[in-house]
Amino acid sequence: MSTFLPFRIPALLLLTACTAAVRAQADQRFQAACIGFYNIENLFDTIDSPDTDDAEFLPGGAKQWGSQRYRTKVAKMAEVIGALGREVHPEGVHVLGLAEVENRRVLEDLVKAEAIAQRGYRIVHEEGPDRRGVDVALLYDPRYFTLLGHRSVPLVDPVDTAFRTRAQLVVSGVLDGDTVHVIVAHWPSRRGGEKRSQPKRMLAARLGRSLIDSLQRIDPGARVLYMGDLNDDPVDKSVRGGLLAVGRPEQATGRALYNPMEALYNKGIGTLAWRDSWNLFDQIILTPALTTRTDDRYRYYGARVYNEPKLRQTEGAFAGYPLRSFVGDTWVNGWSDHFPVYVILVRPVP
């Protein structure tokens, strides 16, 4: 079963012309929207990009990455995306942030894959400076989300001028009449050790904080969802101190953000596993405006880690872990080394 916080979704789903309504009380119906994030683990094409380090994902590379494996990977990612949020809304996720995509070409193949082609997802993507060539991106369903604009903001280390990593993607749009901003990030990894690499993630957190602050200066009630693979857990210094994220909605006042993933993490729930320990690196964090009850605007209802059995290893020492595409250079025909996550927003149906 998927993990859900903090309430059980009511069993009865009522459909209107363009929305799913959830009957939460006998006299009240709620329109639901799903917004998610998924690190799809190295979605590379099979074409050499001379300006990036993509040699391992070429037909002659160690992983023997050819057209058949690429098509299989795309189909599997589309299958997962197509299933996200379907128990809440028949069309699944309305907006989805992605990490570890090589370029727009792979995104175009992804949205055309059979499992999600009928959704008509559109793409927001900018080529970034990462040495491996992986970027963040955003998919959105134009029936529910109207794009207003976007920008890609690089992460710069003033001390280490040779440092190159993923940019942060800021997307603004209208979700069923409600203006929201989505920031998609993929913070620097823990390569070289958690402590040694921690300053880079703090830089990423401070960049994210500055982007949120800039939106809130324009509109103090800005409705922002900051999402991504942060390579840190909800309780780590970068998330709590850098982003100013707290684990309880009533604490999310002023500049503080609400991180619904912290309660999941405290229960031992994660999105990836390493050396018999679970981490919850994949997070969606909200500005206070999304936690406040209003009469006609979307507000936070719950969060899930989509950890269905088919995405897990079923045997061996790593049973229960995410079943990834490769173990080392060995193709195991899995999915990703991360589970996807999503939040549910609701608003009353008039």
C-alpha positions as CSV (number, residue, x, y, z in Angstrom):
1,M,0.0,0.0,0.0
2,S,1.1,3.6,-0.6
3,T,1.9,5.6,2.5
4,F,-0.5,8.4,3.3
5,L,-0.3,11.3,5.7
6,P,-2.2,12.5,7.7
7,F,-5.7,11.3,6.8
8,R,-7.3,8.4,4.9
9,I,-8.7,9.4,1.6
10,P,-12.5,9.0,1.8
11,A,-13.6,5.9,-0.1
12,L,-16.2,7.6,-2.4
13,L,-14.8,9.5,-5.4
14,L,-17.4,11.6,-7.3
15,L,-16.6,12.9,-10.8
16,T,-17.5,16.3,-12.2
17,A,-17.0,17.3,-15.8
18,C,-13.3,18.1,-15.4
19,T,-12.5,17.3,-11.8
20,A,-12.6,14.5,-9.2
21,A,-14.5,15.5,-6.0
22,V,-13.9,13.7,-2.7
23,R,-16.8,13.4,-0.4
24,A,-15.2,14.1,3.0
25,Q,-18.4,14.8,4.9
26,A,-22.0,14.1,4.2
27,D,-22.7,17.7,3.2
28,Q,-19.3,18.7,1.6
29,R,-17.4,17.7,-1.5
30,F,-13.8,18.5,-2.3
31,Q,-12.1,18.9,-5.6
32,A,-8.7,17.2,-5.5
33,A,-5.4,17.9,-7.3
34,C,-2.2,15.9,-7.2
35,I,1.3,17.3,-7.6
36,G,4.3,15.0,-7.6
37,F,8.0,14.5,-7.9
38,Y,10.0,11.6,-9.3
39,N,13.7,11.0,-9.6
40,I,13.6,8.7,-12.6
41,E,17.3,7.7,-12.4
42,N,19.4,8.3,-15.4
43,L,17.0,8.7,-18.3
44,F,19.6,9.1,-21.0
45,D,19.2,8.8,-24.7
46,T,21.7,6.7,-26.8
47,I,23.3,9.6,-28.5
48,D,26.7,11.0,-27.5
49,S,26.6,14.6,-26.1
50,P,30.2,15.8,-26.4
51,D,29.8,18.5,-23.7
52,T,28.7,16.1,-21.0
53,D,30.0,13.0,-19.3
54,D,27.4,10.5,-20.7
55,A,29.9,7.8,-21.9
56,E,28.4,5.0,-19.7
57,F,25.0,5.5,-21.3
58,L,26.0,4.9,-24.9
59,P,25.7,1.7,-26.9
60,G,29.5,1.0,-26.5
61,G,29.6,1.9,-22.8
62,A,29.8,-0.4,-19.8
63,K,26.1,-0.5,-19.5
64,Q,25.5,-1.4,-23.1
65,W,22.8,1.2,-23.3
66,G,21.0,0.7,-26.6
67,S,17.6,1.4,-28.1
68,Q,15.8,-1.6,-26.6
69,R,16.9,-0.8,-23.1
70,Y,16.1,2.9,-23.6
71,R,12.6,2.2,-24.9
72,T,12.0,-0.2,-22.0
73,K,13.1,2.4,-19.5
74,V,10.9,5.1,-21.0
75,A,7.9,2.7,-20.9
76,K,8.5,1.8,-17.3
77,M,8.8,5.4,-16.2
78,A,5.5,6.3,-18.0
79,E,3.8,3.3,-16.4
80,V,4.7,4.6,-12.9
81,I,3.7,8.2,-13.8
82,G,0.4,7.0,-15.2
83,A,-0.4,5.3,-11.9
84,L,0.5,8.2,-9.5
85,G,-2.5,9.7,-7.8
86,R,-5.1,7.7,-9.6
87,E,-6.9,6.7,-6.4
88,V,-7.5,10.5,-5.8
89,H,-8.1,11.7,-9.3
90,P,-8.9,9.7,-12.5
91,E,-6.3,11.6,-14.4
92,G,-3.5,11.1,-11.8
93,V,-0.9,13.8,-11.3
94,H,-1.6,17.2,-12.7
95,V,1.9,18.5,-12.3
96,L,5.1,16.4,-11.9
97,G,8.6,17.4,-11.3
98,L,11.4,15.1,-12.6
99,A,15.1,14.7,-11.9
100,E,17.8,12.9,-13.8
101,V,16.6,13.6,-17.4
102,E,19.3,14.2,-20.0
103,N,17.5,16.5,-22.4
104,R,14.2,17.5,-23.9
105,R,14.4,14.6,-26.4
106,V,14.0,12.0,-23.7
107,L,11.1,14.0,-22.2
108,E,9.3,14.1,-25.5
109,D,9.7,10.3,-25.8
110,L,8.4,10.0,-22.2
111,V,5.2,12.0,-22.7
112,K,4.4,10.1,-25.9
113,A,4.8,6.7,-24.2
114,E,1.6,4.5,-24.3
115,A,0.9,4.6,-20.6
116,I,0.5,8.4,-20.5
117,A,0.2,9.6,-24.1
118,Q,-3.5,10.3,-23.7
119,R,-2.8,12.7,-20.9
120,G,-1.2,15.2,-23.2
121,Y,1.5,16.3,-20.8
122,R,3.5,19.3,-21.7
123,I,7.1,19.9,-20.9
124,V,9.1,22.6,-19.1
125,H,12.8,22.1,-19.4
126,E,16.1,24.0,-19.7
127,E,19.5,22.6,-20.4
128,G,21.6,22.9,-17.2
129,P,25.3,22.9,-16.4
130,D,25.6,19.5,-14.7
131,R,28.7,17.6,-15.8
132,R,26.8,14.4,-16.3
133,G,24.2,16.2,-18.3
134,V,21.2,15.4,-16.1
135,D,18.6,18.1,-15.5
136,V,15.4,18.7,-13.6
137,A,12.2,19.2,-15.6
138,L,8.4,19.6,-15.1
139,L,5.5,17.9,-16.8
140,Y,2.0,19.4,-16.6
141,D,-1.5,18.5,-17.8
142,P,-2.7,21.5,-19.8
143,R,-6.3,20.6,-18.9
144,Y,-5.7,21.5,-15.3
145,F,-2.6,23.7,-15.3
146,T,-1.9,26.8,-17.4
147,L,1.7,27.8,-17.7
148,L,2.5,31.4,-17.0
149,G,6.3,31.3,-17.2
150,H,9.5,29.7,-16.0
151,R,13.1,30.4,-15.4
152,S,16.1,28.2,-14.7
153,V,18.5,29.4,-11.9
154,P,22.0,27.9,-11.7
155,L,23.6,27.0,-8.4
156,V,27.0,28.8,-8.1
157,D,29.7,28.3,-5.5
158,P,31.7,31.5,-5.2
159,V,34.6,29.6,-3.6
160,D,34.6,26.6,-6.0
161,T,34.2,28.2,-9.4
162,A,34.7,24.9,-11.3
163,F,31.6,23.4,-9.5
164,R,28.8,22.4,-11.9
165,T,25.5,20.9,-10.9
166,R,21.8,21.0,-11.6
167,A,20.0,24.3,-11.8
168,Q,16.7,24.9,-10.0
169,L,13.6,25.3,-12.2
170,V,11.0,27.9,-11.2
171,V,7.6,27.4,-12.8
172,S,4.6,29.6,-12.3
173,G,1.1,28.6,-13.5
174,V,-2.6,28.5,-12.8
175,L,-4.0,25.3,-11.3
176,D,-7.7,25.2,-12.0
177,G,-7.9,29.0,-11.4
178,D,-5.5,29.0,-8.5
179,T,-2.0,30.6,-9.1
180,V,0.8,28.4,-7.8
181,H,4.6,28.3,-8.2
182,V,6.6,25.0,-8.4
183,I,10.3,24.9,-7.8
184,V,12.1,21.7,-8.9
185,A,15.5,21.0,-7.5
186,H,18.1,18.2,-7.4
187,W,20.7,19.1,-4.8
188,P,24.3,18.0,-4.9
189,S,24.9,14.4,-4.0
190,R,26.7,13.0,-1.0
191,R,29.6,11.7,-3.0
192,G,32.8,12.0,-1.0
193,G,30.9,11.7,2.2
194,E,27.8,13.3,3.8
195,K,29.8,15.8,6.0
196,R,32.3,16.7,3.3
197,S,29.6,17.4,0.7
198,Q,27.1,19.1,3.1
199,P,28.2,22.7,2.3
200,K,27.2,22.2,-1.3
201,R,23.7,21.2,-0.3
202,M,23.5,24.1,2.1
203,L,24.3,26.3,-0.9
204,A,21.4,24.7,-2.8
205,A,19.1,25.2,0.2
206,R,20.0,28.8,0.4
207,L,19.3,29.3,-3.3
208,G,15.9,27.6,-2.9
209,R,15.2,29.9,0.1
210,S,16.1,33.0,-1.9
211,L,13.8,31.9,-4.7
212,I,10.9,31.4,-2.3
213,D,11.7,34.7,-0.6
214,S,11.6,36.5,-4.0
215,L,8.2,35.1,-4.7
216,Q,6.9,36.0,-1.3
217,R,8.2,39.6,-1.6
218,I,6.0,40.0,-4.6
219,D,3.1,38.3,-3.0
220,P,3.3,37.5,0.8
221,G,0.6,34.9,0.2
222,A,2.5,33.1,-2.6
223,R,1.5,29.5,-2.9
224,V,4.8,27.7,-3.5
225,L,5.7,24.0,-3.7
226,Y,9.4,23.4,-3.4
227,M,10.2,19.8,-4.5
228,G,13.1,17.6,-5.4
229,D,15.7,15.1,-4.6
230,L,17.5,17.0,-1.9
231,N,20.0,14.3,-1.0
232,D,19.3,15.1,2.6
233,D,16.5,14.1,4.9
234,P,13.8,16.3,6.3
235,V,15.6,16.7,9.6
236,D,19.0,17.6,8.2
237,K,20.5,21.0,8.7
238,S,20.1,22.0,5.0
239,V,16.4,21.4,5.0
240,R,15.5,22.7,8.5
241,G,18.1,25.5,8.7
242,G,18.7,26.4,5.0
243,L,15.1,26.2,3.7
244,L,13.6,26.9,7.2
245,A,11.2,23.9,6.8
246,V,9.3,22.6,9.9
247,G,7.4,19.4,10.4
248,R,4.1,20.7,11.7
249,P,1.7,22.9,9.8
250,E,0.9,25.1,12.7
251,Q,4.6,26.0,12.9
252,A,4.6,27.2,9.3
253,T,4.2,30.9,9.8
254,G,6.1,33.8,8.4
255,R,9.1,32.6,6.4
256,A,8.8,29.0,7.8
257,L,7.8,26.3,5.4
258,Y,5.8,23.2,6.1
259,N,7.5,19.9,5.2
260,P,4.9,17.1,5.3
261,M,7.6,14.5,4.6
262,E,9.1,14.9,8.1
263,A,6.3,13.0,9.7
264,L,6.8,10.2,7.2
265,Y,10.5,10.1,7.8
266,N,10.0,9.9,11.6
267,K,7.9,6.8,11.0
268,G,10.8,5.2,9.2
269,I,9.3,5.7,5.7
270,G,11.8,6.5,2.9
271,T,12.2,6.9,-0.8
272,L,15.5,5.2,-1.2
273,A,17.7,2.8,0.9
274,W,21.4,2.6,1.4
275,R,23.3,0.1,3.6
276,D,20.1,-1.1,5.5
277,S,19.0,2.4,6.2
278,W,16.1,4.4,4.6
279,N,16.4,8.0,3.5
280,L,13.6,10.3,2.5
281,F,15.5,12.6,0.1
282,D,12.5,13.2,-2.2
283,Q,10.4,15.9,-0.7
284,I,7.7,18.4,-1.4
285,I,7.7,21.4,0.9
286,L,5.0,24.1,1.1
287,T,4.7,27.8,1.9
288,P,2.2,28.6,4.7
289,A,-0.5,29.8,2.3
290,L,-1.0,26.2,1.2
291,T,-1.6,25.0,4.7
292,T,-4.3,27.6,5.5
293,R,-7.9,26.8,5.2
294,T,-9.7,29.0,2.8
295,D,-13.1,28.9,1.2
296,D,-12.2,28.6,-2.5
297,R,-8.5,27.9,-2.9
298,Y,-6.4,24.7,-2.8
299,R,-4.9,23.7,0.5
300,Y,-2.8,20.8,1.6
301,Y,-4.6,17.6,2.4
302,G,-2.0,14.8,2.5
303,A,1.3,13.4,1.2
304,R,2.3,10.0,-0.1
305,V,5.4,8.0,-0.9
306,Y,4.4,5.8,-3.9
307,N,6.1,2.6,-2.8
308,E,3.9,-0.1,-4.4
309,P,5.2,-3.7,-4.4
310,K,5.9,-3.8,-8.1
311,L,8.6,-1.0,-7.6
312,R,10.4,-3.0,-5.0
313,Q,12.9,-5.8,-5.0
314,T,11.2,-9.0,-3.8
315,E,14.1,-11.2,-2.7
316,G,17.7,-11.2,-1.5
317,A,19.6,-9.0,0.8
318,F,17.9,-5.9,-0.7
319,A,14.3,-7.1,-0.6
320,G,12.0,-4.1,-0.2
321,Y,14.5,-1.6,-1.7
322,P,13.5,0.2,-4.9
323,L,14.2,-2.0,-7.9
324,R,16.4,0.1,-10.1
325,S,17.3,-0.2,-13.8
326,F,20.9,-1.2,-13.1
327,V,22.9,-2.7,-10.3
328,G,26.4,-1.5,-11.1
329,D,26.6,-2.1,-14.9
330,T,24.2,-5.1,-14.8
331,W,20.8,-4.5,-16.3
332,V,18.1,-5.7,-13.9
333,N,15.1,-4.2,-15.8
334,G,13.7,-2.3,-12.8
335,W,12.4,1.2,-12.4
336,S,14.4,3.7,-10.4
337,D,16.5,3.8,-7.2
338,H,13.9,6.3,-5.8
339,F,10.2,6.0,-5.1
340,P,8.1,8.9,-6.3
341,V,6.2,11.2,-4.0
342,Y,3.2,13.4,-4.3
343,V,0.9,15.7,-2.3
344,I,-2.8,16.0,-2.5
345,L,-4.4,19.5,-2.5
346,V,-8.1,20.0,-2.0
347,R,-10.7,22.8,-2.2
348,P,-14.4,22.8,-1.6
349,V,-16.7,22.2,-4.6
350,P,-19.3,25.1,-4.8
